[in-house]
């Protein structure tokens, strides 16, 4: 499973707008991450990992 699918699963029932409001990530940017069209910068990986209470390794590097 790639990071895009992991991000979609971690978001669960939350809307993208809610995640964006909580993290400060733009909606269009989050959508690109969740579709695998764009790879987040390291600083954004940390924000998402902290938000979902996971490690960067678990989301972006583990299969």
Buried (B, 14 or more C-beta within 10 A) or exposed (E): EEBBEBBBEBBEEEEBEEBBEEBEBEEEBBBBBBEEEBEBEEEBBEBBBEBBEBBBEBBBEEE
